[in-house]
């Protein structure tokens, strides 16, 4: 089939690579978000998908909105059979949905209808799910509500961050998307409507969502740290300044000697109290500085007995 691939961030690149490597399909163009400021100089930088497409010599379309008349006209000229989508980052309007013969097929990183929305992996970790996965579905007007072609499952490991889990899903999902394209071309793969039960929503995680409440149980705080890594990053405050908890935390069951947020500095450790039992920090990132070992930060900050986080 003639494919126009839609995607933007690094997580979409494995799927593009899989389709480029297919001997059954031809990726004739990509659709991606316009160049965006990045780095200290805030220079405009092309998306990872656009950079990979340029290397492959593929036409790159960067509409401000996927409903722009010029974009729709060009997509009609290209006449794709199908438009596979991975983390494109914009809503596909009816005018665009109607152009490819087999529609737009999205790779979504959850087991639909669970975790519909922008941040399915983060919400799966935050909720303490033990299993997640990826689904391919036909895009329709509605939030990730279209009929499903196929799914794969992935165990969520106890130490997984959202970034680590998403990396695994990007690669296994790439194989699923490629197989979905094969099945659509063969004519033997048919999308099945999603069940009405089990719908959960996964809106974008805000900076405020990533703030640690030290009155919460240690297990919940661990999920916030892992679920918000690498972005936006779990954080708290210390002496009036923001402090990111950038590395893993270790749960210390049975230790409840510290009040919520109270710090205890050891020779090579830094602990804090929670609503249940204590935790030990791995890395922290003080405001305006790079991540560092928590114990090193604690020594430099000269933490006094009884000082607390989150005040």
C-alpha positions, 0 to 999 in steps of 0.5 A: 500500500501507499502510506502517508505516515503521521508522527512527531516525537522520537517515540514515533520513529521506530514505527516509521522505521518498521514501515520503511523496512517493509517490502509490502508498503511504500511510505511516500510522505510523512505528516509531522508538526511544524518545527519548534524551538529547542535548546538554549538558543531556542532555534527552530528544530525539525521533529525527529520524524521529519529528520528521519524522513529527510534522511530517507528522502521522503516528502515532508508535510508540516501543516499548522493544522491538518485541516489546512486547505493546502495540506488537504489538496496535497494529500488528495494528490498523493492519494494514499491507501492508508495513513498510519499515525503514531503520536502526531500531536494534532486532531485529524479532521473529517476532511482529512479522514476521508482521503485515504481509502483505508482511513487513518490507523493510529498506534495508541500505547494502551489496551483500549478502551483503557487510558484514552488520551494524551498520556496513557503510559504515564497514567498506567504507571501512576495507577499502579497497573501491572499490564498495559500494551498498545492498540491499533485502531481506525481514527474517527471523530471521538477521543481514541474511540475508533474500532480496534484492529489489534493489540499487544500486551506489555508487563509493567515492571515494578521499577519502570519509569514512563520513559522506559515503558514507552520505549519498549512499547514504541518498538513492540508497537511498531511491529503491531502497526506494520502487521496491521498494515499487512492485514488491511492490505490482505483484506482479512483484518477487520476492526472491532468496536471497543467495548462500552465498559472499562473506559478510562481517560489519560489527559496530559500530565501537568507540572502540578500533577507531578508535585509530591504530596508527602502525606500520601503513602510511600507506594503512591509517591513512588508511582508519581516519581516513576510515572512522571519520569522523564517528563514533567518530572516529580518535584517538591520544594525545599527552603522555598525552592523547587527540588526535582526528584529525578532518580528512583526512590527506595521504599523502606517498609516498617520505617515510620520514624519520620514525619511526612516530608521530614528529612534524615541524612545518613553517611551515604543516604537521604531519607524522607518520611511519607504518609506510610513509611520512609523512602530513600532517594536516588537522585535529586535536581536542585533548581537551576542545577543538574541532577546529582546523588541525593546524599551529595546534595544533602551534604552540600545543603547542610540539612538540619535535623527536622527540616522538611520537604514541601513547605 
